[in-house]
Amino acid sequence: MLLYLVNPSNPLVSMSLNRGTYLSRFRLWKPLGLQVLAGLTPADWEISILDENLGPIDYETLPRPDVVGITAFTSQAPRAYKIAERFRVHGIPVVMGGIHATMCLSEADRYVDSVVTGEAETVWAEVLDDVRSGSLKPRYDGGQAGMDQIVSARHDLLPRGYAFGSIQTTRGCSLNCTFCSVTRFNGSRYRQRPIPEVVDEFRSIPETRVLIVDDNLIGRRPQHIERAKELFRAMAAANTGKSWVGQTTINIADDEELLALAQEAGCVGLFIGFESVTPEGLPELGRKSAMLSGRNIRAAVERIHEHGMLVVGSFIIGLDSDRPGVGPLIAGEAERYGVDNINVLFLTPLPGTRLWTELKTEGRIAMNDFPEDWQYYTLNYPVARYKYLSADRIVREMTECNRAFYSSRNILARLGRNLWAGRNPLLGLVSNLTSRRNSQRFAQIYAALWPSADGIEGASPKVRSQLERLGLPIEKLRNGSL
């Protein structure tokens, strides 16, 4: 039996990547969910993981599979449906899972033969048994898996075209941020995998750099913090020689022992969501605002830096409190915080979030021709109607923010600080250069889609040609539909 597991690309994302460059490897993430599915699949199945983000795939030349499994974030959904159609016309059953299919079940039902909602561990064996017997059901409800049901991902099924391997050690998040659907998908209960299993899988990852994809690696409660310490001690004792980066909340800076253990375990960088730089914006975030309000963020970042770890700060443009000038404000505050890189995103109402319900009720979903318009829900395009920022204005704010933070002067200053402190200067420099290049590429795309946005350089002929080939509704974007 032959199984294909497919990770769809998004052409709007691919446009910002130059796959021919070495630096592009640092912006490609492995489809860990598909690797986990492969780990759940019995040994008598032949498995191929097909990641379109590595390059185009000629499906017509591939051997005919017995079943195809497709995962998709919301922005990948249009492409996922096209891939499904390609196989279904040949009578090959297609199963779709992941967060978008779970949140938009009635939509996904129209394009595939079967939908797996929630986490697949509890139902994947049943799905494959039903494929064998020709009795595939239209829906399987996975719910939330027990931690004893989690298996190690298959890290041997993908080529070496990625800079980072990946692993997950926990699931669930109690923060329930207004703009995030993780709590809806994985639940609010913080579930931890057994530490020996995590360490064994960590050893099996071929890459020397690893991304720990947990939504919050350390959790919030004291028992969660203690578990993180135990994990870090075990990782340090394993002495794998790997370095890693992870996602966490700013409260990691409150515990000196936790920071020391993370450093000993190989941590070289942390991704931390700050989201808003104004007191007015914090209440829009939900529970996370309590962690950030009144905190000396610069001092917290310095404590993390003292342990040799870089800090990437995540910020949002488009909150109801955001007004013209918010882009340069974010860049300036990020510099003041002392973060080493930034990830600035447009406020995006993803299906399943409280933000989606709120903006839909208020008639503020601008890109709403679904499923085609899901392709814009990458967090890099303004898909909503923002309270004080037009589409032209918000893309200008984004461009000005990135231009200010990634100026040559600022990049060199950050490099100098990291060199002086002996804090991963090469990783910091590569991160800044790839981010600057990516932001410049997006500025070109914005200039083609919103040419009236003052302060944005004109789009290159190459970018305009690429957009035209994609068949995007450019006039819809230009005439103020957003």
N, C-alpha and C positions, 0 to 999 in steps of 0.2 A: 504494500500500500504506500502511495506517495502523497505527501502532504506539503503544500506550499504555504508559508507564512509570509505575508506581504506587508511591508511598511510603506504607505504611499508617500509620494512627494507632494509639495505644493509649489507650483511654478512661480508664485509671487515671492516665496522664500528663496527658491533656487536662484532667482535673479540677483539676489544680494550676495550669492556665494560664487567664488571663482574656484571651481573644483581643481583647476590645474595648478593651484599654488599650494605650497606647503602649509601656509597659515590657515587655509580653509579647513584642515583637519581638526583644528581646535574649536570649530563651530558645528561639528557633526557629532550627534549623540547616538549611541547604540539603541536600537529598539528593544529595550530590556524586557518589556512585556511579552514579546514574541519569543525571546530566549527562555523565559520562564515557561511559556506554553510548550516549547520544545522539550524542556526538562520534565514536563508532565506526560509527555507522549510515550507510549510503550516502545520498546526497543525494536519491535518488528515493523515499525513504520520508518520509511525513508523520509527525511525532513530536509527541506531547503528553506532558508530564510532569505527573502528577497527584499533588499532595502533600496528603494528608488532614490534615496538621497545620496547614494554613492554614484549614481549615473543612470541613464536610460536602460530599460530592460526590454529585450525583444521577446515578448511572451509567446509569440507564434512559433518560435524555434525551440521552445522548451518542451520536454516530454510532458505528456498529458497527465495531470495529477488526478488523484481520486477525490480530493477535496482541497479547497483553498480557504485559509483563515486570514482575515484582514483586520487590522487594528487601525484606529484613527482618532486623533484629536479632532476637535471641531473644524479647524482650518484644513484638515486633510480629507474631510468628508466628501466633497465633490469628486476628488480624484479617486477615492475609495470606491465610490459608486460606479465610476467608469471602468475601473479594473474589474469589479464584480461583473459588470455587463459583458466584458470581454470573455470571461470564462463561462458565464451562464449560457451564452448563445451556443456553446458547444456541449451543453448538458452537464457541465461540471458544477457540483454544488458549492456554494460560497457561504461561509459562516463569518459574521462580523461581530466583533466585540470592542471593548474599550469604553472610554468615558462618553464619547459623543453618541454612540449607539445606545448606551444606557439612558442618557438624558433625552434623546430624541428617538425613542423606540418606534413610534408610529411612522416616522419618516424612514428610518433604516429598513423597516419591514418591507417597504416598497421596492427596495433595490437588491436585496439579498435573499437567500433561501432560509437562513436561520440567524437569529440574533442571540448572543450571550450577553446578558446584563450582569453588572457587578463584577466580582472577582471570579475568575474561571476555575480555580482549584477544585471547587466542589462538584463541577459538572463536566469538566473536559473529557474525562474518561467515558462518560455517558454519551457525549457528542460523538466521539470516535466510534464507539460501539454501534451507534445508530447509523453512522455513515456506512459501516461494514454491512449492516443488515438492510440498507436501503430504506430506513425508516426515520430519517432526519426530521426532528420536530421544528416548528417555526420559531420556538423560543425556549431558552434555558435560563433560569434565574439563578445566578451564582451567589448573590448576596455577599456576605463577608466571610472569608475563610478563617478557620482556626489556624493559629501559628504552627500547629503540628502538621498542617496540610501543605505548608509552603516547602517547595523543593528548590534546590540550587538551579540557577539558570544555566543553559548550555552556552558556555563561552567559547566553544570550539567550532561553532557553525558560521561565524562571520569572518571576513578577511581582515587583514591588519591595516585597514584604511582609516582607522580612528585614532585620535590622540589619546582618548580616555576609554578605559573600560568602565563598567557600571555595576552597581549592586544596590539592593534595598535591604535595610535591616529592620525597619518598622513600617507600620501602616496606620493611617488614621490621624486626624488632627482636630483638637477641640477648639481651635481659635475661630473657625467658621467665619472667615472674613467675607464681607459682603460680595466681593468680586471673585471669589474662589469656589470651585465646586468639589474640592477634595473631600470636605466633610460629608457632603451629600453622597459621594461615590464610595469612599473608604470608611465613612463613619467618624464619629467624634471620639470613640474609644481608642486610646493609644495602645497599639498592639505591637509586641516586640518578638522578633525571631530569637530562638535559642542562640546564645552567643557562640558556642562551639561550632554550630552549623554556619554561622556568618563567617567565622574565621576560616573554616575549611573552604568555603566558596571564595573568599577573598584571595586565598592562596592560588586558586585555580584560574584566576583572571590573567590572561597573557600580557596585558598592557602593564607598564610600570606606573602609570598614572591612572587613578580611579576616581570616578564621580559617585559619591554616595547619594542616591536620589531621594532619600527620605524627605518628606515635606518639612519635617522639623526633627533633626537628628537627636536632639537632647530632650525634647518634650517640655512640659511645664511644671509638673509636680515633683516634689522631692524624690519620690521613688523612681521617676523617670530619669532624673539627673544621676542618681546612684547607678542605675542600669547603664547609662552612657559611660560612666567612669569604669564600670566593670568591662564593658566592651572595649574601651580604649586600652585598658591594662592587658586584655587578652590579645589585642592586635599588636601591641608593643612587644609582648612576649613571643609572638609568632615570628617576629623579625623577618617579614616578607621582603623588605627593601623597597616597598611601594610607597608612593606619596599619594595623598588623596585630598579632595575638596568636598565640602558638604554644605547643605542648606540648614540654617538654624535661625533662631531668634536672638535678639540682642542680649537676652538674659544670660547667655553663655559667658559674657564678660563679668558677671557677678561672682563667679566661682573660680578662684585662682587655681585650685587643684584640678578642676575640670579642664581648664586651659592647658595646664602643664601636661596632663595626661593625653590630651588631644595632640599636642605637639610631639610627645614621645611616641604616639601611635602612627605618626607620619602625616598629620594634617599640615597642609601648606596654604590652604585658602578656605574662606567661608563666604557663602552667599547669604546676605542678610537683608530682609525686606524692611526698609524704612518708609516706603510708599509716599508719605507726605512730609514736606519740610515746614509746614505752617501749623500752628495750633488749631486753626479752623478746619484743616483737612483731616486731622487725626480722628475725630469722632466718626467720620464717614467709613472708617476701616472696620469697625466692630471691636471685638475683644482685644485685638492687637494694640489698640490705642493706649490701653492701660500700661503696656510694657514700655511704650515710647514717650508718653506724656511726662514732661518734667525731667527727663533723663539727660545727663551730660553725655551726649553721644560721642563727642570728640574724645573724652576721657575713656569711654568704653572701647572705642576703636584702638586707642593707644595701648590699652591693656592687652588686646588681642595681638597687636603688632609686637609687643614685647616678647611674645612667644613664637615669633617667626612666621606668623600666618598673615597672608594678604586678606583684604576685605573687599568684596564686591557689594556695592549697595544697590538695591532695587528701588525704583521710584516710579510713581504714576503721574501722568499728565492727563487732566480731564475731570478731576473731581469737581463737584459742584462749587467748591470754594475757590477753585483755580481761576485766576484772571490773567489778562495779558501781562506778560513779563514773568510768568511762572517758569518758563524754560531756563532763562539765565539765572533765576533764583535757585532752581534745583542745582545747576552746575556750581554756583557759588557756595551753596551750603554743603554740597558733596566735597568740595575742596576744603572747606572749613572742618568738616568731620574728619578729613584725612583718609578717606577711602581710596583704594588703589584702582578701582574701576567702577563703572556704573552700568546699570541695566535699566534704561528708562523706557516705559511702555505706555501706550495709550490706554486709558480706562476702557475696558472691553466687557460688555455684558454677555458672558458665556452662558449657554443654556444650563439650567440647573442651579444657577446662583440666585441669591436674593437680589443682586443688582439687575439681573435679567428681568425678574418679575416686576421690579420697580420701574425700570425704564420702559418696558413693554406696556405697562399700565398707563404710563404718562405719554405714550406715543413717541418715544425718543429713540427707537431703534431705527437708524437711518438706512443701513444696508439690510434689507429684509426680504429680498427676492431669493427664497431658499428652495433647494439646497445650494444653488450656484453661489450666492453671496457668502456662504460660510468660508470661502477661500480667503476672505479679507480678515477673518477673525484670528489672525496670527499674533495679535497684540501690537503689531507694528503699523496698523492702519486705523484711522479714526472711523469707527463704524456706527457711532451713536451721535446724537445731537447733544452737544455739551452746553452747559448753562450760560457760560460767559465767553465761550470760545467757538468761533465758526470753524468749519473744516480748514479753510485757508489759514486762519490764525493758529490753529492748534498744530498744524504741520510746521508752520514757521517757528513756533515755540520749541518743538522737538529738534528742529535743525539747529536753532541757535543754542540750545542746551548742549548738544553733542559737539558743536563747533567750539564752544567755549571750553568744555571739559577736556577735549582731545586736541587742544592746540599743541603745537610742537613744544612750546615753552613749558606747558604743564606736564606733558609726557616726560620731558627731560628732567623736570624737577622731581617727579615721582620716581624716576629711575635713579636719580642721585640719592634720594632718601633711602631707597631700598638697598642700593650699593653700600651706603654708609652703615646701614644697620645689618647688612648681611642677610637680607630678607628676600630670597628668591627673586633677584633682580631680573633674570632672564624671563621667568614666568610672568612677572608683572609687565615687562616690556612687550612680550608677545601678546599678552591679553589686551594691552592698550592699542597696539598696532592693528590687531584683528578687529577690535571694536571700532576704531576710527575708520578703517576701511569700510566696514559694514555700514556705519552711519553715513559715510559719504555716498555709498551706493544707494541707500534709501533716500538720501536727499535728492539724488538724480531722479529716482522714481517719483518722488513727491512733486518735483518740478514739472514732470511730464503730466501728472494727473491733476495737479493744482497749480497751473502756471501763474495764476493771479496772486499767489501767496508771496507777498513782498519779502525780499531779502533772501530768496532761494535762487541759487544759480540755475541757469537753464539746463534742461536735460540734454544729454549727449544723443546724437543720432542713433547710436547703438541701443541705448535704453528705450528710446521711442520706438524703434523697430521691434525690440523684444516685446514691448507692451502690445503693439499692434498684432503681432503673431499670436499672442495669447487670446486675442479676441475679447479683451476686457471692455466693459461698457464705459469707455473713457468719457464720453459726452455726459453720461449720467452723473459721473463724479464731478465733472467740470461745471455743470449747470446748477449746482447748488443743491443736489439731492441730499447731500449730507448736511 
